[in-house]
Every structure is written in structure tokens, then in C-alpha cells.
């Protein structure tokens, strides 16, 4: 059996502001932005630049119930983990672009990590593994 995660849906308030943050602030690649007429919505996919294959589907909230989860998809826990091959390069670039870090960089047995917020408040780890884990 050969399985992998294709996309992770992230509920957003607005497609264009989310694209701007993920592409222009985090440096992600815009993979797809196409209109789905049958559902009257856009299919917007972004992913970090590099060799990974998992991407994020930016899914605009389409009901008041969904809107409640914008920025809090994991109940205040770290939701997504952005792996890097150079922690300090990416940390300084994100700070320079105004990304808010909730927890400052720390060295742990597995690597270097810091927690930042996306534009809606979801928590992310910026992490460089140094213990050989995939």
C-alpha cells in the first residue's frame, strides 16, 4: 500500500488575503486557483517550496458555523508544522515580514523550533529537525 496526504484544508476568511499571506509572506507556491462553478467556490491550493508533496487547500468559510473556526482549527494548539532546511534563514525572513512569533526559538533534542501565527491566528511550528527524522 502506498498512501500519502494530498491536501490539508485550512478554513480562511477570504481567498485573496490568504493567498497573499501564504505566497508573499510565507513564500509558498500557488499551485492552483480555479473557479468551481458547480459549487460557486474557488479551488485554491498552496504549498511550501521544496520537495514535499502535501499542500494546503485554502477553503473559504461558507457558513457562520465554519466562520467560527477561522483561526482556531486546532483549539489553540499548534496546527501545522513547517519544516525547513535552514531554521535561522527562514526565522529571520519571517520576522522581517512581520510574522508574529508566539514562542521564541528554542533548541530541543529533535531540532530547532519556534511557534508563529498565520494571518488568522492558527499556530504553526517552524522547525528544523536535527535528529534525522523524516
Phi, psi and omega per residue, in radians:
X1 nan 2.395 3.123
X2 -2.283 1.796 -3.135
X3 -2.168 2.723 3.050
X4 -2.757 2.777 3.042
X5 -1.297 2.293 3.116
X6 -1.610 -0.941 -3.109
X7 -2.423 2.692 2.947
X8 -2.088 2.189 -3.136
X9 -1.409 2.285 3.100
X10 -2.123 2.059 -3.114
X11 -1.308 2.234 -3.107
X12 -2.205 2.803 3.132
X13 -1.384 -0.670 -3.035
X14 -2.590 2.304 -3.121
X15 -1.003 -0.899 -2.997
X16 -1.187 -0.680 3.107
X17 -1.202 -0.579 3.098
X18 -1.205 -0.763 3.084
X19 -1.028 -0.784 -3.136
X20 -1.007 -0.803 -3.133
X21 -1.142 -0.903 -3.041
X22 -1.205 -0.611 -3.128
X23 -1.496 -0.883 -3.016
X24 -1.504 -0.445 3.123
X25 -1.693 -0.912 -3.126
X26 -1.454 -0.265 3.105
X27 1.435 0.322 3.121
X28 -1.240 2.891 3.090
X29 -1.719 2.359 3.036
X30 -1.452 1.953 -3.069
X31 -1.519 -0.719 -3.086
X32 -2.696 2.484 3.012
X33 -2.604 1.570 -3.090
X34 -2.273 2.600 -3.117
X35 -1.460 2.330 3.104
X36 -1.859 1.572 -3.021
X37 -1.025 -0.694 -3.080
X38 -1.124 -0.394 3.108
X39 -2.014 0.024 -3.117
X40 0.873 0.892 3.086
X41 -2.604 2.993 3.100
X42 -1.808 2.593 3.017
X43 -1.806 1.779 -3.046
X44 -2.047 2.081 -3.090
X45 -2.183 2.282 3.066
X46 -2.226 2.756 3.057
X47 -2.710 2.688 3.073
X48 -1.100 2.603 3.073
X49 -1.279 2.445 3.138
X50 2.437 -2.774 -3.018
X51 -1.626 -0.092 -3.126
X52 -1.201 2.745 -3.117
X53 -1.958 -0.315 -3.135
X54 -1.286 2.440 -3.132
X55 -2.278 3.001 -3.129
X56 -1.961 2.215 3.020
X57 -1.576 2.007 3.103
X58 -1.434 1.860 -3.028
X59 -1.892 1.914 -3.133
X60 -1.157 2.333 3.089
X61 -1.026 2.291 -3.075
X62 -2.034 0.193 3.097
X63 -2.716 2.792 3.081
X64 -1.019 -0.617 3.116
X65 -1.100 -0.778 3.113
X66 -1.167 -0.640 -3.139
X67 -1.022 -0.521 3.137
X68 -1.099 -0.412 -3.071
X69 -1.686 -0.069 3.085
X70 -1.071 2.112 3.131
X71 1.509 -0.051 -3.112
X72 -2.503 0.817 -3.088
X73 -1.268 -0.292 -3.104
X74 -2.106 0.359 3.073
X75 1.091 0.559 3.096
X76 1.576 -0.016 3.075
X77 -1.585 2.845 3.002
X78 -1.038 2.286 -3.033
X79 -1.816 -0.729 -3.073
X80 -2.279 2.687 -3.057
X81 -2.179 2.004 -3.131
X82 -1.734 1.838 3.137
X83 -1.398 2.484 3.112
X84 -2.344 2.714 3.056
X85 -1.639 -0.067 3.114
X86 -2.625 1.576 -3.059
X87 -0.964 -0.911 -3.012
X88 -1.157 -0.626 3.064
X89 -1.028 -0.887 -3.067
X90 -1.280 -0.650 3.093
X91 -1.034 -0.887 -3.120
X92 -1.127 -0.651 3.108
X93 -1.124 -0.713 -3.140
X94 -1.215 -0.719 3.086
X95 -1.048 -0.760 3.136
X96 -1.067 -0.542 -3.140
X97 -1.552 0.092 3.045
X98 1.518 0.255 3.109
X99 -1.191 2.341 -3.106
X100 -1.500 2.104 3.082
X101 -1.695 2.229 3.129
X102 -1.480 -0.624 3.109
X103 -2.272 2.243 -3.110
X104 -1.200 2.822 -3.127
X105 -0.989 2.456 3.034
X106 -2.498 2.636 3.085
X107 -1.689 2.259 3.121
X108 -2.136 3.052 -3.122
X109 -1.080 -0.400 -3.087
X110 -1.735 -0.237 -3.133
X111 2.752 -2.743 3.125
X112 -1.962 2.355 -3.035
X113 -2.563 2.576 2.990
X114 -2.552 2.652 -3.104
X115 -1.869 2.250 3.089
X116 -2.215 2.875 3.104
X117 -1.822 2.467 2.981
X118 -1.417 -3.052 -3.038
X119 -1.131 -0.314 3.141
X120 -1.788 -0.201 3.136
X121 1.918 -0.053 3.036
X122 -1.079 2.459 -3.134
X123 -1.605 2.403 3.126
X124 -2.220 2.584 2.879
X125 -1.662 2.303 2.852
X126 -1.694 2.109 -2.980
X127 -2.473 2.397 2.964
X128 -2.053 1.921 3.116
X129 -1.289 2.359 3.118
X130 -2.093 0.077 -3.087
X131 -1.802 0.178 3.085
X132 1.521 0.008 3.141
X133 -1.251 2.625 -3.118
X134 -1.249 nan nan
